């Protein structure tokens, strides 16, 4: 992306350009979070036969702004036994890594904050820092429920980042193979803009359907959204690691959550759905590229909102077992299969068929496990119809005597 001031024909120092880019990120982050909150409430209301927010603004469109004003005006409360600095800094350690994820993600061929050569690796690097703030919030609150939520969140993040990283390795292997076939530097395989441009005719969803499914599941776990919301479930841990927060500090957690939702969905659309490039992105120009990127992201966001409303919450042992016993082995098999096929010069369609077969096997395994455990742990009660019985005179007399 050129220096922003060049659009006006005037050159400015790099630090001014960087400051402008930061302001753009903050503006996009805030508007996006407000819009997603209203959108989720409206979609949930439709699914549950309710009306959702309607009073504030046209059809409730300004409800998020009203909520933000309420949070700003609320008193900032801190428990007397809490660790002051850990408690107060935790929201920023959650918010800032999400803020930094904006940097390498391309909205169009030329619209991005910075075109980083290691952009894919950079996203995973800053995403992993988010868990530090979550653990700080749980520990610094001096609350058992908050601590339990923080520990659950840390375990969940570690468990599901591993299969996400493995399927990301599979995607990078495919991109590197295409670069090598074209005689180009394979170092660009971690560049998100190149990954999008490499999907001019075939999105990586066709070549790595298993990777797409595992990445989506891991993304839900990273965001602590149902059915993976055990770290913040009100029925289990009374709100989780941010239970003691109020006012705008509490709002920072939600701002980070919805911003991370948008950015991870954007990442999926770039890595697996072709981002701005597929279909016809290079041919039809800027407006079509932006429509492609935002359209794919919107469809994925709607799907995630839908899943929140129809899929029941897992138990914590089911959550951990699903990652370590199912997703991680399948992601490792995907990487090994990619390595074998690409090492022997196999065509792309072989990659797609093998990955699809692994996805079908994964779905079949989950289905068989669910069927085998359906009703396990329950006890059937044999019911017999009541039979009439003659009451004898001694029973009548004893009942009368006890009543006296």
Buried (B, 14 or more C-beta within 10 A) or exposed (E): BEBBBEEEEEEBEEEEBBEBBBEEBEEBBBEBBBBBBBBBBBBBBEEEEEEBBEEBBEBBBBBBEBBBEEBEEBEEEBBEEBBEEBBBBBBBBBBBBBBBBBBBBBBBBEBBBEBBBBBBBBBBEBBBBBBBBBBBBBBBBBBEBBBBBBBBBBBBBEBBBBBBBBBBBBBBBBBBBBBEEEEEEBEBBBBBBBBBBBBBEBBBBBBBBBBBBBBBBBBBBBBBBBBBBBBBBEEBBBBBBBBBBBBBBBBBBBBBBBBBBBBBBBBBBBBBBBBBBBBEBBEEEBEBBBBBBBEBBBEBBEEBBEBBEEEEBBEBEEBBBBBBEBBBEBBBBBBEBBEEBBEEEBEBEBBBEBBBEBBEEBEEEEEEBEEEEEEEEEEEEEEEEEEEEEEEEEEEEEEEEEEE
